[in-house]
Amino acid sequence: MFRTTSCFAAPAFVLLMGGTAHAALTADQVWQSWKDAGAVVGLEVSAATENKDGGTLTLNGVSVAPAGTSGLTISDMVLTEQSDGSVTIAPGADIGVALTGDTKGTAKLVHDGLTLTAREADGGLAYDYAATKLDVVYDTTSPGMSFDGSAAPEVKSSGTVGFAGLSGTYSDIPGTNRTIGLDLKADALDYTTASDDPSMEMKQKTTSETANVEISFDFALPSTTPMTSMGDAASFGAALQEGMSVSFSTKQGDSNGTMNQESAFMPMDMVIKAGGGEATGLFNKDTFSIKSSGSGLAIDVTSAMLPVPVKITSGAIEFGLTSPVMAADAAGDYGFVMKLSQFSVNEEAWAMLDPGGALSREAADIAIDVSGKTKLDFVGMIAAEETGVEPPVPAVETLDINQLALKVAGAALTGTGAFTFDNTSGMPMPLGEANVSVTGANALIDGLIKTGLVAEQDAMGARMMMGAFMSPGANPDELTSKIEAKAGGEIYVNGQRVQ
């Protein structure tokens, strides 16, 4: 890993673009606000020369870096005052960071027509930006691995990550909670990468093109909490209680990608196509939540190590994870969602396992949706580990099985249920019931026996287990089961006590 001092200035530069706004900004005020904000976070913001001509400030040799180190450099920058009270900022062509430490090399920002406009917004500053093209171009080397005690060869990495048709706004608004916001839209997000790792005998090239990208990000930080003060769980928890939060949302259109891997162990070529999708995230004192969805996926893989090409396709994909953050006294919401529809592989790949066609080629579906209430204090648990005190004990209060569904190779399983938990004895004791239905299980077992993937004696054990815990349903090759958890820790399956 490279030292933080060699790259900290680049992302930290974003935090400099804040401060208290004036009714009519001047170029000097914008420039001074960057220098003042840099000092707060330990960065020196300077220019080799400054030239003021009326309402235009021209800077040459701009540097943003910790004292005595190299950091972000900008060849030149022109700040021009506008009649509406805003200030336009035109950076020069040469913008980059020299990396030092374990990872060496350069990262440069290459742009076509990049402009920024600083303006007053709710007592703070907002920066509107736009560029026809904006690329980050990197070229680095880092230590590889040695397996025989000799000097490790260097790993080379290079690439370009860029936006086309870029526009958006960055804002920094003061208040009880300082709110930093970023909104970005781009016609396309593209990247190409290349790596060469002699120690692993592997070279890899990748490309990706994604259309219609939208990103929104908001970070709220209590004005009483300096960012540098959150060095332990207690101070982090205090900041959360005072209003610290992070939220984001993303949207994207169709994307296409490729990968070529030269390797002695697994050479391959891959083509990936994905439909549009979106995602949201939230983190505050009450909730951690991540949700994402996509409209479909297609992956084609060819390799000299595989006897046939492998083609994977799927329909809609959905993922969700929700958890309390600081729910020590009152229970908070938790949940997990994972859905994958119409997942299938090509006939050539199927034939490697089942050349006789004993198994159904029907596309697979999976759906898991569970939710409930639980007491769970992540921050308190981390703080307890740091201080050695007794940690808060997680306690699940409810579990709702909203959907449980699996369909594969002609067999299908569905289930629903709801449980509450009594935690008074120290161990969560469930109360409630779940209902499960399985169809096509015997036909699937017969097919697995024909393929040789399952032995007859193993199949017999599986059939006996199904017979013991499930009852025949209303349809052919259908089995059902009712699972009840009662007071005292008693468990019943289809009316028969098993515990």
C-alpha angles and dihedrals in degrees: 000000000000123000116270091230091066096056106020093092095064100060092030089060087073090061090055091064093084141076137115115318128225127216090252115021123217127205090242092054092052092048092046091049089058092050092048093048091047091056090054092058097038099262129129113221111193146147129216090224135011122197122183117194112173107300094347124092116191118197126191128191097015115190132188111186146122112273113286096007138092120255140143115352129191119191094216143340134196121205114193126188116228130209092244092061096260129117123223118214121203113186122204127250098259111073122149154124127238109217120216134178125048090342113054131184140066140296116197135186111222116188143176113212099342111178133171129194120200116207141162116269123176093326093314138074130275126190120205112200138185138172136175087218132003121181135177108210118191135182117179145157126208136175116280128202130278121209099179103042095261123124110292114245119236121260112224121209130178137160152133126246114185151161127222122203092012125184138152149113136266116198137184113191122183124218141104083318115030104224122206115191135184126189120181135178127179135174089222143002113206135174140178122189137180131188135179118195110178092181090062093034089234136132121184136186125186137181132187137179122189124180131215102008121190125181130178122182131176129183121185119195123181110246088228092059119075110208090233092058097068096091099134141031094261095057091042090052091048090053090051091051090052093053111278110156143157126207135169142172131192137187131184141174129223118325135198128195143171137198130194117189124187108197139148088222106038117005112181149158119216134188119192129190123181134180124229122292147168140214140193134194137187133183124177138126091290107036146029109192135169122178129172139166137184133190099224148321139219124188126183118191128184124178140163086232092060122070093216137018114269119220120186125187134175140176125222118351125200133180132177136170125181129176140161115252105195106011102139100137106022122037120250134204123275131177146160127205127180121165129171120174133195096001110177144158129212123270093249090059092045090052092060088067101026112024092164095056095239092146127065114255091210113140115260127241129193128185127174120174119166130158142163148130127293141166106235128154110185094174092049091050092052092045090051091053090051095048101032096238126134109284124228109263118233113237124189111212103177139011123193118189096204094172135358114172134156127173120179135152092352097310124106136194126192131178144171133178149146131218138178123201131220108211099176094104094052093253119080107248112199126223121186142054143266129203122210131187127189126188129183094015096130092047089051091050090050090051093049090052091052091052091050092238091116126038120229093243092051090050090052090058091050092050091050091052091051090049092050097050103027137056130214113270132216095270132058114278091008125135128185135191134189113202116195128187112199137182116294094034095286116157122198128189115195089342095308119115113235098170 
